[in-house]
Amino acid sequence: MYLFGFGKKKKKDVVKSRDKGQTRDHLDRTLVKEDKDVEPDSKKKDKKDNSCKTRISNRTITTTKRNVADLSDCKKLVHGFVENTLKKGVQGLRAEFASHKRVLDMTKLTVFLKNPAKNRYKDVGCLDETRVVLKDNGDNDYIHANYVSTPTSEKRFICCQAPLDSTCVEHWKMIVQERVEVILMLCNLTEKGAKKCADYFPAEEGHSKTFDKYTIKAVKTSKVKLPCPTTANIRLTKLVVEENGNRIHSVDHYHWVDWPDRGVPPADLAPIHLLNRVSGTQSPIVVHCSAGIGRTGSIVLIQYTLESINTGQTCENMDTLLLKLRKQRANSVQTDHQYLYVHQVLLNHFLKEGFLDKNVTPLLEGFTTQYKKFVITG
């Protein structure tokens, strides 16, 4: 089953469940509510395409059998994640995050070191093994960007730094080369008086910007409306890319305007629904903030965790997933605030989707109280 998934969207299908109101006095017994009224569709065969449908709440996602975990297995995985999160608490998760120091192994950053003029920050490396290689780019194929795989896709994301004024051409070359359909921008051009990103796209409808042979035109702009209570300010700009006057590509550019630098927005379900909104793309999703590791790493870690559950992989210890992410995009997730934010968003999501028994609500409220206290006061 999928908490949400990648691929074409399917018709909504509500899953009914019953709460038997059993008294439970241990955390193990309060986290996951058994749903015996629904038989997982993953057990049913589809003679036409050998795919299966499994259900959670109001979503039905189709995918191949080998990639989908049984509904009961997913519940157990959610149980493990929630139990470990609540047992560790805010302070335990902070200590866990602090135990994984940010490191720069220069032996794995050789191309990064050879291109200082193309790097926004000296201490934010670009790993050789997963870097995006620009094709037909003369004698320099470097751009500060890494492919990031997830359990369901070898190239689900491209995590990159915000373009510099001098690298906008390379940025758009990468977008065209990788046939990118979606860009998630999680920073602003200027933050706290410092320049964080080059002005690499036209934000106003009908305007255009030219970078060497590429002309980028904004054909439509709108504010994104998400199906959840949220204060997130996200702007969608539909862009067309022209090369020497010929239209060659189009891309949807999502700009999350109010995600603070090295901080977190309110822990509502905005990132879940934003990721779900762009789920149909088959090409890599480009995600960037300024450095391309903090805010970028946070939203990618959320996706990585959900896909791990969807495919039956354990996610009880989030730091294991964090390290998997950092092996692909060095030092992803910069602060303990961001690490806690990922946990809080996922807890809220599992509660909203009906995976947790109501008896666990006081425990979740206690965690949320400590989370808000730490994030607001530090």
FENJO-V465137 format. One record per residue. N is the residue number from 1. RES is the residue in one letter. SS is DSSP state (helix for helix, strand for strand, loop for the rest). NEAR is the number of other C-alpha atoms within 8 Angstrom. D_FIRST is the distance of its C-alpha to the first C-alpha in whole Angstrom. Layout:
# FENJO-V465137
n->{N N}
res->{RES RES}
ss->{SS SS}
near->{NEAR NEAR}
d_first->{D_FIRST D_FIRST}
This chain:
# FENJO-V465137
n->{1 2 3 4 5 6 7 8 9 10 11 12 13 14 15 16 17 18 19 20 21 22 23 24 25 26 27 28 29 30 31 32 33 34 35 36 37 38 39 40 41 42 43 44 45 46 47 48 49 50 51 52 53 54 55 56 57 58 59 60 61 62 63 64 65 66 67 68 69 70 71 72 73 74 75 76 77 78 79 80 81 82 83 84 85 86 87 88 89 90 91 92 93 94 95 96 97 98 99 100 101 102 103 104 105 106 107 108 109 110 111 112 113 114 115 116 117 118 119 120 121 122 123 124 125 126 127 128 129 130 131 132 133 134 135 136 137 138 139 140 141 142 143 144 145 146 147 148 149 150 151 152 153 154 155 156 157 158 159 160 161 162 163 164 165 166 167 168 169 170 171 172 173 174 175 176 177 178 179 180 181 182 183 184 185 186 187 188 189 190 191 192 193 194 195 196 197 198 199 200 201 202 203 204 205 206 207 208 209 210 211 212 213 214 215 216 217 218 219 220 221 222 223 224 225 226 227 228 229 230 231 232 233 234 235 236 237 238 239 240 241 242 243 244 245 246 247 248 249 250 251 252 253 254 255 256 257 258 259 260 261 262 263 264 265 266 267 268 269 270 271 272 273 274 275 276 277 278 279 280 281 282 283 284 285 286 287 288 289 290 291 292 293 294 295 296 297 298 299 300 301 302 303 304 305 306 307 308 309 310 311 312 313 314 315 316 317 318 319 320 321 322 323 324 325 326 327 328 329 330 331 332 333 334 335 336 337 338 339 340 341 342 343 344 345 346 347 348 349 350 351 352 353 354 355 356 357 358 359 360 361 362 363 364 365 366 367 368 369 370 371 372 373 374 375 376 377 378}
res->{M Y L F G F G K K K K K D V V K S R D K G Q T R D H L D R T L V K E D K D V E P D S K K K D K K D N S C K T R I S N R T I T T T K R N V A D L S D C K K L V H G F V E N T L K K G V Q G L R A E F A S H K R V L D M T K L T V F L K N P A K N R Y K D V G C L D E T R V V L K D N G D N D Y I H A N Y V S T P T S E K R F I C C Q A P L D S T C V E H W K M I V Q E R V E V I L M L C N L T E K G A K K C A D Y F P A E E G H S K T F D K Y T I K A V K T S K V K L P C P T T A N I R L T K L V V E E N G N R I H S V D H Y H W V D W P D R G V P P A D L A P I H L L N R V S G T Q S P I V V H C S A G I G R T G S I V L I Q Y T L E S I N T G Q T C E N M D T L L L K L R K Q R A N S V Q T D H Q Y L Y V H Q V L L N H F L K E G F L D K N V T P L L E G F T T Q Y K K F V I T G}
ss->{loop loop loop loop loop loop loop loop loop loop loop loop loop loop loop loop loop loop loop loop loop loop loop loop loop loop helix helix helix loop loop strand loop loop loop loop loop loop loop loop helix helix helix loop loop loop loop loop loop loop strand strand strand strand strand strand loop loop strand strand strand strand strand strand helix helix helix loop loop loop helix helix helix helix helix helix helix helix helix helix helix helix helix helix helix helix helix helix helix helix helix helix helix helix helix helix helix helix loop loop loop loop loop loop loop helix helix helix loop helix helix helix helix helix loop helix helix helix loop loop loop loop loop loop loop loop loop loop loop loop strand loop loop loop loop loop loop loop loop loop loop loop loop loop strand strand strand strand strand strand loop loop strand strand strand strand strand strand strand strand loop loop loop loop helix helix helix helix helix helix helix helix helix helix helix helix helix loop loop loop loop strand strand strand strand loop loop loop loop strand strand loop loop strand strand loop loop loop loop loop loop loop loop loop loop loop loop strand strand strand strand loop loop strand strand strand strand strand strand strand strand strand strand loop loop loop loop loop loop loop loop loop loop strand strand strand strand strand strand strand strand strand strand loop loop strand strand strand strand strand strand strand strand strand strand strand loop loop loop loop loop loop loop loop loop loop loop loop loop helix helix helix helix helix helix helix helix loop loop loop loop loop loop loop strand strand strand strand loop loop loop loop loop loop helix helix helix helix helix helix helix helix helix helix helix helix helix helix helix helix loop loop loop loop loop loop loop helix helix helix helix helix helix helix helix helix loop loop loop loop loop loop loop loop loop helix helix helix helix helix helix helix helix helix helix helix helix helix helix helix helix helix loop loop loop strand loop helix helix helix helix helix helix helix helix helix helix helix helix helix helix helix helix helix helix helix helix loop}
near->{15 13 8 8 9 8 11 6 6 8 6 7 9 8 9 7 8 6 5 4 4 4 4 7 6 6 8 7 8 14 14 12 9 4 7 6 7 8 6 10 9 13 7 7 8 8 5 4 5 9 10 14 11 14 15 13 10 9 14 14 14 10 10 9 9 4 9 13 11 11 12 6 9 13 10 9 14 12 11 11 11 11 11 10 11 10 6 9 9 10 7 8 13 11 8 9 11 8 6 6 6 5 5 7 6 7 5 8 12 9 9 14 8 6 9 8 5 10 9 9 6 7 5 8 9 13 13 10 6 10 12 11 7 13 6 5 7 5 4 6 10 10 11 12 11 14 14 14 11 10 9 9 7 8 11 13 12 14 15 14 13 13 11 10 8 7 9 12 10 9 10 9 9 9 9 10 9 8 9 13 11 13 13 12 11 14 16 8 9 9 9 4 5 6 8 11 12 11 7 8 9 12 8 7 10 8 10 10 10 8 8 6 7 12 14 13 14 17 11 9 12 7 8 8 4 9 5 7 7 9 5 10 9 11 13 12 14 12 13 13 13 13 10 7 6 6 8 9 9 9 12 11 13 12 11 13 11 9 12 8 8 9 10 12 8 6 9 9 12 11 8 10 11 9 9 10 7 8 10 9 11 5 10 14 13 12 14 18 15 10 12 15 18 14 17 15 13 15 10 9 12 11 10 11 11 10 13 12 14 14 11 12 8 9 13 10 9 8 8 8 12 11 8 8 13 10 7 13 15 13 10 14 13 10 9 10 9 15 13 12 11 12 9 11 11 9 10 10 10 11 9 7 8 8 12 11 11 6 8 11 8 7 8 10 8 8 11 9 8 9 11 8 9 8 8 6 5 5}
d_first->{0 4 7 8 9 12 13 15 14 13 15 14 13 14 12 15 16 19 21 23 25 26 28 27 29 27 24 22 22 22 19 16 16 15 14 16 16 13 12 8 9 7 11 13 14 15 19 19 17 15 12 9 7 4 6 7 10 12 9 8 7 8 9 11 10 11 9 6 6 6 6 9 9 7 10 13 12 12 15 17 17 18 21 22 22 24 26 27 28 29 32 30 28 31 33 30 30 33 33 32 35 35 36 38 38 41 41 37 38 41 41 40 43 45 44 45 46 42 41 40 40 42 40 37 36 34 33 35 32 29 32 32 35 37 38 41 42 46 46 44 40 39 37 35 31 29 26 23 20 16 14 13 16 20 21 19 22 25 27 30 33 35 37 41 44 45 41 40 41 39 36 36 37 33 31 33 33 29 29 27 25 25 27 26 29 29 33 36 39 41 40 43 45 44 43 39 38 40 41 39 38 39 38 40 39 42 43 42 43 44 44 46 45 42 42 39 39 37 37 35 34 32 31 27 26 23 21 22 25 26 29 28 30 29 30 29 32 32 34 35 37 40 42 46 45 43 39 37 34 32 29 28 29 27 30 29 32 32 30 33 34 34 32 29 29 28 24 23 19 21 20 16 17 19 17 15 18 19 15 17 19 19 22 23 22 26 26 29 31 34 34 31 29 29 27 26 25 23 21 20 19 17 15 15 14 11 10 11 9 6 8 9 13 15 16 18 21 21 24 22 20 23 25 23 23 27 27 26 28 31 31 28 27 31 31 30 30 27 26 26 24 21 21 22 20 16 18 19 15 14 17 16 13 14 13 16 19 22 24 23 24 27 26 24 27 29 27 27 31 32 29 31 35 34 33 36 38 37}
